[in-house]
Amino acid sequence: MYYVLTDALVAGIQCFKCVSLNGNNKACDDPFHNNYTVDILESPCLGGRKGRNGLFPATACIKLSGTYEDSGDTITIRGCALDSGTLTTDTEIIRMSHCGSFYYEDRYVRGCLQSCDDADACNRATKSDISAITISVISLQIIYMSNF
């Protein structure tokens, strides 16, 4: 039994885990510099699962970044999550990245929740080729579709 548990833990993805509010944790903020910052790299990264007690090896890394609408303060959170096995994409944050507006800890935030599962420590910052116009068009489409 020890071998089975150890093997399951080794199979988990490695992810950066940190929080930065208004730039108070530069190691977590963008632009992200992975200078082998082992103190914020969790290996393997463990996460909770809907309807289950305990922690399980994560299947994806996540990064939430945005700006609080009420104050202009910024937030960056890097962590990990796992698919809970439900049938729909809208209930599983790791299946699709999302940008727009959302509530986090009872405050309105404009930003993005991104997920990746293609490599260890993949929740670092990457150069984006998406323009502000593209993001605006996608946001308008989401708002339009949500009214129907």
C-alpha positions as CSV (number, residue, x, y, z in Angstrom):
1,M,0.0,0.0,0.0
2,Y,2.9,2.4,0.7
3,Y,4.1,2.0,-2.9
4,V,0.7,2.8,-4.3
5,L,0.4,6.0,-2.3
6,T,3.9,7.1,-3.0
7,D,3.5,6.4,-6.7
8,A,0.3,8.5,-6.8
9,L,2.0,11.4,-5.2
10,V,4.9,11.3,-7.6
11,A,2.5,11.4,-10.6
12,G,1.2,14.9,-9.7
13,I,2.1,18.0,-11.5
14,Q,4.5,20.6,-10.1
15,C,3.0,24.1,-9.8
16,F,4.0,27.5,-8.3
17,K,1.8,28.4,-5.3
18,C,1.8,31.9,-4.1
19,V,-0.3,35.0,-3.5
20,S,0.5,38.7,-4.2
21,L,-1.8,41.6,-3.3
22,N,-0.8,44.9,-4.8
23,G,2.7,43.7,-5.5
24,N,3.5,42.6,-1.9
25,N,5.1,39.4,-3.2
26,K,7.3,40.2,-6.1
27,A,8.3,36.6,-6.6
28,C,4.7,35.8,-7.5
29,D,3.9,38.9,-9.6
30,D,4.1,39.3,-13.4
31,P,6.5,39.5,-15.1
32,F,7.3,36.2,-13.5
33,H,11.0,35.3,-13.3
34,N,11.5,31.6,-12.6
35,N,14.9,31.9,-11.1
36,Y,14.5,28.4,-9.6
37,T,12.3,29.8,-6.8
38,V,11.9,26.5,-5.1
39,D,10.2,28.1,-2.1
40,I,7.1,28.7,-4.1
41,L,7.2,25.6,-6.3
42,E,5.1,22.7,-4.8
43,S,6.1,19.3,-6.0
44,P,3.8,17.5,-6.3
45,C,1.1,20.1,-6.1
46,L,-2.0,18.8,-4.1
47,G,-5.5,20.1,-4.3
48,G,-9.0,19.4,-3.0
49,R,-11.7,17.6,-4.9
50,K,-15.5,18.2,-4.9
51,G,-17.3,15.8,-2.5
52,R,-14.0,14.3,-1.2
53,N,-12.0,14.8,2.0
54,G,-8.2,15.2,1.8
55,L,-5.8,16.4,-0.8
56,F,-5.1,14.7,-4.1
57,P,-2.3,15.1,-6.8
58,A,-3.3,18.0,-9.0
59,T,-3.8,17.6,-12.7
60,A,-3.3,21.3,-13.7
61,C,-1.7,24.5,-12.6
62,I,-3.8,27.7,-12.3
63,K,-3.1,31.4,-12.2
64,L,-5.6,34.0,-11.3
65,S,-4.7,37.6,-11.9
66,G,-6.8,40.7,-11.9
67,T,-7.7,44.1,-10.5
68,Y,-10.3,44.8,-7.8
69,E,-12.9,47.1,-9.3
70,D,-13.7,48.9,-6.0
71,S,-10.1,49.9,-5.2
72,G,-7.8,49.3,-8.2
73,D,-5.7,46.9,-6.1
74,T,-4.2,44.0,-8.0
75,I,-4.1,40.3,-7.1
76,T,-2.1,37.4,-8.4
77,I,-2.7,33.9,-7.2
78,R,-0.8,30.8,-8.5
79,G,-1.8,27.3,-7.5
80,C,-3.1,24.0,-8.6
81,A,-6.4,22.2,-9.0
82,L,-7.7,18.9,-10.3
83,D,-10.6,17.8,-12.4
84,S,-13.4,16.6,-10.2
85,G,-14.9,14.5,-12.9
86,T,-18.2,16.3,-13.6
87,L,-19.6,16.2,-17.1
88,T,-19.7,19.9,-17.9
89,T,-16.9,22.3,-18.6
90,D,-18.5,25.2,-16.8
91,T,-18.1,23.5,-13.4
92,E,-14.5,22.6,-13.8
93,I,-12.1,25.6,-13.7
94,I,-9.1,23.6,-15.1
95,R,-10.8,22.6,-18.4
96,M,-10.9,26.1,-19.9
97,S,-9.2,29.4,-19.1
98,H,-11.5,32.4,-18.5
99,C,-11.1,36.1,-18.7
100,G,-13.7,38.7,-17.7
101,S,-15.2,39.7,-14.4
102,F,-15.8,37.6,-11.4
103,Y,-16.2,37.7,-7.6
104,Y,-13.3,36.6,-5.4
105,E,-13.7,36.7,-1.6
106,D,-16.9,38.9,-2.0
107,R,-15.2,41.5,-4.2
108,Y,-15.6,42.2,-7.9
109,V,-12.4,41.5,-9.9
110,R,-11.7,42.1,-13.6
111,G,-9.0,39.6,-14.8
112,C,-8.3,36.1,-15.9
113,L,-8.2,32.6,-14.5
114,Q,-5.8,30.5,-16.6
115,S,-5.1,26.8,-16.4
116,C,-2.4,24.6,-17.9
117,D,-1.5,21.0,-17.7
118,D,1.2,20.6,-20.4
119,A,4.3,20.9,-18.2
120,D,5.5,21.1,-14.7
121,A,5.5,24.7,-13.4
122,C,3.4,25.9,-16.4
123,N,1.6,28.6,-14.3
124,R,4.4,31.1,-14.9
125,A,3.8,34.2,-17.0
126,T,4.1,33.9,-20.7
127,K,4.1,36.5,-23.4
128,S,0.6,36.9,-24.7
129,D,-0.2,37.6,-28.4
130,I,-3.8,38.5,-27.6
131,S,-4.5,42.1,-28.1
132,A,-6.9,44.3,-26.0
133,I,-9.3,44.4,-28.9
134,T,-9.5,40.6,-29.1
135,I,-10.1,40.4,-25.3
136,S,-12.8,43.1,-25.7
137,V,-14.6,41.2,-28.5
138,I,-14.5,37.9,-26.7
139,S,-15.9,39.6,-23.5
140,L,-18.7,41.2,-25.5
141,Q,-19.6,37.9,-27.1
142,I,-19.7,36.3,-23.6
143,I,-21.9,39.1,-22.3
144,Y,-24.2,38.8,-25.3
145,M,-24.5,35.0,-25.1
146,S,-25.2,35.1,-21.4
147,N,-28.3,37.3,-22.0
148,F,-30.0,34.4,-23.9
